[in-house]
Amino acid sequence: MSSASILIIDDEPQLRQLLARLLSVEGYEVIEADSVKSGLKQLEKHSFEVVLLDVKLPDGNGVAFVKSIKEKYPETEIILQTAYGNIADGVSAIKNGAFDYLVKGDDNNRIIPLINKAIEKSKLQFKIKELQQQLNKTLSFDTIIGKSPLIQQAISLAKKVAATDSTVLLEGETGVGKELFAQALHYTSPRKNKAFVAVNCSAFPKDLLESELFGHRKGAYTGATNDKKGLFEEAHEGTLFLDEIGEMNYDIQAKLLRVLETQSFIKIGDSMPTKVNVRIIAATNRMLTKEIEQEHFRSDLYYRLSSFKILIPSLRERKEDIENLATHFMLVYSAKLKKRITHIDSLFLIQLKNYPWKGNIRELKNIIERAVILGETETLTCDLLPLEITGCESTNSSNPNNSLASMEMNHIQKMLLYTKGNKTKTAEILGIGLTTLYRKMEEYGIEK
């Protein structure tokens, strides 16, 4: 039998000690307390699967104490011990959250089987709590990789607004990680135990998107054979993430604005409003102010959504984070593909840092996955990179309009690739001193 901890709270020493010996023989760890006060101290110090609780205690009533324990320690199960004829106490305790009750003197044969069932339920609840904590950690801001000032500023803003119910607008290019931010906002908010529902507004035509968001009544249109709950209802008391909101049809924008203002909407084919309690997080890769000028986006909706905006920087604006991101993806895909790839060659990183990354982190992730698939040694090397990266023109020059400087930088990089990073040999081939090579590498931002 797996071990479990049981707390006995009873002011009758003989009965308490007898129960303790009985449960110890069964392999349980048992701790005793003789009052509400001492029981609370033990609950604060230890984690218990089950509490055996007497009704009459010198400093309190066990029935009322059940509620206090369950509020603070919801995974712990409580079995109340009531005197003969006081079954009403047991019923009241169950209403307060107790697992069950025992009648003293009459239910001796039930004690062990009942405790076993309570332990089974408690262990399941502790496991669920552990998994929930792991999920929350996996989807928290800790998973957003980057130490650059721009990404840290975005994370700082997001952390401040996460605990509120404020609508948030995430702005940034495709692939910068807007959904990751949306998930972190939800899973670090008071709504974290409720639903997080995501929808890509560009993935549905107008009529279908309206039905997806708001639902419909049976017979509302041809093919509507049943009532359908919309995503707003699915996200009730949780968060609805509207990705690519700039693609949303103009007419549906008006309906969305009403939901934001009233927390209610009317389903297709219905005449009565449906009330919801939903937090909205929206994201866009478009300049919505330009969309407003072209009458593709409602200005009133924009101002309602943009009460709290967070701009997520592109990868080329935070190149100092590329190495950490690449290393993270390398380890993820090495484990997934069961490969022993543990290092990234410095010249591989040079190429990554000199690439413009129009697809941002999503593109980097795909490039690293490809390299890991192709890799046959413990190190990712430049021959594993696609031509669009190894053949691209660098954007890292301090003066991109200076073609001579650009050519010089590219030539130095090619020689470094040819010599596999050997600085002395590179300097010899280039016909310059080693000190000059290091100075030029620093000037052009070439990793040493």
N, C-alpha and C positions, 0 to 999 in steps of 0.2 A: 504493500500500500504506500502511495506517495505521502511524504510528510506534509503536515499542515499544522498551523498554530491555532490554538483555541484559548480564548479568555473566558474564565468562569468568574462571574460577578455575583456573589452571594454572601450574606452576612452570617450564615450558619456554618461555623468552621467544620463540624463533622461531616455535613452533607457535601460541602465544597471539596474537602480533602478526599472523600470517598469517590466523588466524580473525577477528581484529578488523577487518582490512582488508576481508575477504570480506563480513562482515556489514554493515559501514559502507556498502559499495557497494550493498547491498540496501535501504539507507535506515534501518537500525536505529541507535539510539544505543548505543554499546558502551563499557563500562567494564571495565578489567582488574584482576585481583588475582593474587598469586603464592603465597598461603597461606590457610589457614583463618582466621587472625587478620585478615589484610587483607580477606578476603572478608566476614567478619562486620561490619567497619567500614563497608564499602560498602553492605551490606544495611541497616544502621542508618540510613544517610544518604539512600539512594535507594530508590525503589520499582521493582522489576524484574518483567517478565513471565516471563523465562526466565533460568535460571542454567545455563551450560555448565560442568560440574564434573569435574575430573580425579580419578581414584581415588587416586593416590599423590601426596601433598602433604608438604612438609617438616615440618609440625607437626600432621599428622592424616591420617585415612583418609576419603576422599570418600564411601564407602558409608555410614559412620556419620554423616557430616556431613549427608547427605540428610535424615535423620530430624530433626535439629536445625533445619534450615532450614524444613521443612514444619510443624513445631510452632509456630514463630514467625511464619512467613509462608505460610500455607496457600494463598493465591491464586497464589503464584509457582510455576511449573513448573520442574522440574529435569531436565536431560538429562545423564546420566553418560557420561564418556569413559573407556573401559576399554581396556587393552592387549590385543593379540591373544592369544587363549587364555584370557582371564580373563572369559569370558561369565558365569561364576558370580557375579562382582562385580556385573554388570548386573542379574541376576535378583534378587540380594539388595537392590540399590538400589531396584528397583521395589516390592519388599515393604515397603521403608521409606518409600515414597511418591513415588519418581521417576516422571516421565512416560514415559521410555524410556531406552535406552542406545545409544551408538555405539561401534563397535570402531575404534580409531585406525588409519588407513591403509587400512581396507577399506570404510568407509561414507561416503566423501567426497561421493558423489552423493546421499546421504540427508540431509545436514546441513540444507540450506535447507528442503526439504519438511517435515522433522520439526520444525524450529524454528517454521515457519509454523503447523503444527497445535498445537504447544504454546502459542504466542502466542494463538491463537484460543480455546483452552480457558481460558487465564489471564485474558484480557480478559472472558470470560463470567463467570468467578468474581469478578473485581473488580466487575463490574456488579451481580451478585447481592448482593455485600457492601454496595455503595452503596445498593441498593434496600432491603436489610434495615435499614441504618442510618437511612434516611429513614422506613421504617415504624416503627422503634422510637421515633424522634423524634416522629412523628405521634401515636403512642399512648402517649407518656410523660407525666409530670406537667406538662411545659411547655405542654401543650394545655389544661390546666385554667385557665380565665381567672378572675382575682379576686385582689385585694390586701387584702380585708377580713380582720380578725383571725380570724374563725371559719373561713373557707375555708382560710386559711394554716395554721391549727392542724391541720385535717383533713389537708392535704397533708403537713405535717411528720410527723404520725403514720404516714401511709401510706408515706412514704419510708423511715422507720425499719424498718418491718416487711417492706418489699418484698423485701429480700435474704434473708429467711428462708423457711422452709417452713411457717411458722405459719398455721393456719386464721384467716381474717379474716371478721368479720361487719360489713357495711356497713348502717347504719341511716339512714333519711331518707325524706321524703315522695316520692311519685311525681313524677318529672321533675327531681330535683335533680342527676342525673348519676352515679348509682351504678355503672352499667356502664362509664362513662368511667374512674372510679376503679379498677374491677376490671381493665380493660385496662392501665392504667398500672402497677398492681401486678405484673401478669404480665410486661409488656414491659420492666420495669426489674429483673426478677429473674433469677437464674441459669437459669431455665426459659424464657427469652424466645425461644429458638430451637426450642422444642417447641410443641405445639398449645395454643391457647386455645379452649376449647369452652364456649359459653354456652347455657343452657336456661332458659326461663321456666316455673317450676313450676306457674303458674296456667293455662298454655295446654293442659294435658293432663289427661284423666280419670285416675283412679287406676291402672287396669290398663295403660293405654298409657304413662303416665309411668314405671312400673316397668320396662317393656320398653325404653323409651328410655334409661333410666339404666344398667340392668344387662345388657340383651340377653336373648336366649332361644335355646334349642336347637330345632332342627327338630322339629315335632310337639308342642311344649310345649302348644299350644292350637290351636283351630280357626283356620286361616288362617296358622299359622306353618309355611310351606312350606320355609323355609331357616333355617340358623343366622344369628343377627343379633348383631353386636357392639354393645354399649351405649356410651353416651357416656363412661363411666368408662374403658373400653378405648381409645376414641378420644383421650382426654386423657392417656393413659399418659405419664409423665415430664413432663407439662405441667400446665395449670391447668384446673379445671372450675369455672365460674361458675354458681351456683345462684341465679337471680334469683327474687324473690318466694317465698322459702322458707317464709314463713308460710302459704302456700296448700298446702303439701305434705300429702298424706294421712298420717294418724297411723301407719298400718301401715308405710308406706314410710320414715317417719322412723326406725323401729327398724332397718331394714336399712341406712340411711345411717349411723346411729351405729356399726354394726358395721364399715363400711368405714373410717370415721374412726379407729377403734381398732385395726383389724387390717390395713388396706390390702388387704383381700380381700373377695370376695362370691361368692354362688352365683347363677348365671344361672337364669332361669325354665326349668324342665324339665331342669336339670343336677343332678348329685350331687356334683361336685368343685368346690372353690373356685377362683376366678380371682384371681391376684395382680396388683395394680396399684400404681403409684407416682404418686399424683395429689395436687396441692395443691388444697384447697377454699377458694373465696371465695364467701360467701353474702351475699345482700342481702334486705332486707325493708322495707316501708313500714308494717308493723304493729308494735304494741307487743307483743313476744313474751311479756313477763312477764304481760300480761293474757290472752294466748292460753293460757298455762300454767294460769292460775287457772280458765279456762273449759274446761280439759282438751282444748284443740284443738292444743296443742303440747307435746312431751315436754320435761320440765325437764332430763333428763340430756343430751339433744341440744343444748338451748340452752346449757348450761354448757360443753359441748364446743366449740360454735361460737363462743361469746362470749369465748374466752380473749383475743382482741384485737378490741375493738370500735372502729369509727370512725363518729362521727355526722357526716353531711354536712348542713350547714345549709340551710334553705329560702331561697328568693330574697328573701322579705320580711325575713329576718334579716340580709341582706347587700346592702342597697339601694345601697350605695356602689359595688357592682360592676355595677350595671345598665347604666351608660353604656358601659363597656368591652365588656360582653357584647353589647349592642345594636349597637355599632359593628362588632364582629367579625362578627355575623350579617349586617349590612348589606353588608359587603365581600364576604362569601362568596356571598350571593345575587345581588349586583350582577354579580359575575364569572360566576356560573352562568347568569344570565338575560341576560348581555351588555348590561347597562345601565350608565350613567355616573352612578350615585348615589354621592356621596362625603361627604355631610354629613347630620347629624341636627339638626333645629331644636330650640332650647333648650326651647320649650314642649312639643314632642313628648316630650322627656325628662322634663319635669315630670309629664306624664300617666303615663308609665311608672313613675316613682318613687312615685306616689301610688296605684298599683293594687295590690291584695293578692296577686296571682300565686299562686293556688291550684294552678295547674298547673306552677309553678316555671319552670325554664330551658326546658323543652320547650315550654311555652306561650309564653314570650317569643320563642323561635326561630320559632314558627309565626306570631306577630303580625308580626315583622319581615319574614318571607318574604312575607306578604300585602301589607305596605306597599310592599315593593320591586316586587312584581308590579303594584300599582296606580300607583306613582309615575311621574310624567312629567317631573320636573325633577331637578336634581342634589341636591336636599335632601328628606329625609323630613319631612313636615309633619303637623299634627294631623288634618287632614281625611282622612288615610290610615288612621287608627286606627278600630277598630270601636266601636260604641256602648257595649259593656260596659266599655270603658276610659274613653272620654271622658265617659260619663255616670255613672261609679261614684263612690261616696262615698269620700273620701280616708281613709286609715288612718294618715296621717302626723302628725296633731295630737299635741302633747305631752300633751294630756289628752283622750282620745277620748270621755270621758263628758260633756265640756263642749260642749253643742250650739251655744251661741253662738259659741264659738271655731271650731268646725267650719264653721259657716255663714260666718263672717268669712273663714276661709281659702279656702273654695270660691269666695266672691265675688271675692276678690283674684285667684285663679287664672283665673276667667272673664274678668275685666277685662284681665289680662295676655294672655290668648288673643285677646281682641277687639282690643287695641292692637298685637298681634304683638310683644309684649315691650318696648314703649316705656314705660319706667318713669315718665318725666315726665308723659306723657299719662295713664297709669294713675292716678298720684297725683292729677292734676287731676280726673279723672272721679270718683274715690273721695272727693274733698274733703279729702284729707290731705296733709301735707307729704311731700316726697321722702324725707327722713330717716326719717320715721315708716313709710313704705312699706318701706324697706330693713330697718328694725328688725323689722317684722312678718313680712317674708319670711324673715328669719333665724330668728325665733321658731318659725314653722311649718315650717321646713325646705324652703321653696320655693327652687328653684335661681335664682341671680342671673344 
